[in-house]
Amino acid sequence: MNLGNHLTLLATILGELVYLCTGIKCPSDKVTLQGTSEVQTISSPNYPSNYEAAQLCKWLIKSDKSYEMIQFRFKDLKLQDSGSCVYDYLEILDGDGLYSRTLRKLCGLDTPTYTVSSSSNEALVVFRADNQFEDNGFELEYWTMPKMFEEFKDIQYGLANYICFGICVLLLISLIITITFVCIDNGRTVRKRQRLMLQRQKSELDILERLESISRRTSRIAIHKTSTALLTSSTDC
């Protein structure tokens, strides 16, 4: 058992001793409350005014239906603040005894915004105040809910995550395919342009060769005509 657990146990024992000595404030035993689907409220003694010192209050919330769980929502929390909540604190336990698993142990002035759920149809709420530094206390809502709703909610969240992951994978695959087709199409376009350029160059070379051939033929004809004319002139003389 670590130091925090020792301090918690010592604080609990001291709270019980203070209660036995004063005989006031909370009942000596835990108060059993019937949980239903309707929202009900627990609050510290004298809330919303300051609670008195030296108190140990225990509320056992239970449902007759074994398939239900207890849920809690914090409406207000103003308790003496301490590093490990060993002086004034509000504790929610997952069961009917002080040694059940702690779901949440809170102190200070920050009201939590989350919901706390038990794993069974019983939960114990413990409020402890030492002999100094009182504050406004707390207000806590509770109700019951079938466990399958919470499990179904988890399944929904998990399914939603899988669906989102699947959609992301499909989008990625679609993007890769699109880029691949674009690259292939661009490659085909480049090769087509290269073929057209080669064909154009070949056509231009063919034209140049033909022009050169015509030029040579024209030159030969001109030379032949000139030679014939010279021979004719020589004969006449």
Stockholm file with secondary structure:
# STOCKHOLM 1.0

chainA/1-237         MNLGNHLTLLATILGELVYLCTGIKCPSDKVTLQGTSEVQTISSPNYPSNYEAAQLCKWLIKSDKSYEMIQFRFKDLKLQDSGSCVYDYLEILDGDGLYSRTLRKLCGLDTPTYTVSSSSNEALVVFRADNQFEDNGFELEYWTMPKMFEEFKDIQYGLANYICFGICVLLLISLIITITFVCIDNGRTVRKRQRLMLQRQKSELDILERLESISRRTSRIAIHKTSTALLTSSTDC
#=GR chainA/1-237 SS CCHHHHHHHHHHHHHHHHHHHHCCSSCSSCEEEECCSSCEEEECTTTTSCCCSSEEEEEEEECSCTTEEEEEEEEEEECCCCTTCCSSEEEEEESSSTTSEEEEEECSSCCCCSEEECSSSEEEEEEEECSSCCCCEEEEEEEEEEHHHHHHHHHHHHHHHHHHHHHHHHHHHHHHHHHHHHHHHHHHHHHHHHHHHHHHHHHHHHHHHHHHHHHHHHHHHHHHHHHHHHHHHHHHC
#=GC SS_cons         CCHHHHHHHHHHHHHHHHHHHHCCSSCSSCEEEECCSSCEEEECTTTTSCCCSSEEEEEEEECSCTTEEEEEEEEEEECCCCTTCCSSEEEEEESSSTTSEEEEEECSSCCCCSEEECSSSEEEEEEEECSSCCCCEEEEEEEEEEHHHHHHHHHHHHHHHHHHHHHHHHHHHHHHHHHHHHHHHHHHHHHHHHHHHHHHHHHHHHHHHHHHHHHHHHHHHHHHHHHHHHHHHHHHC
//
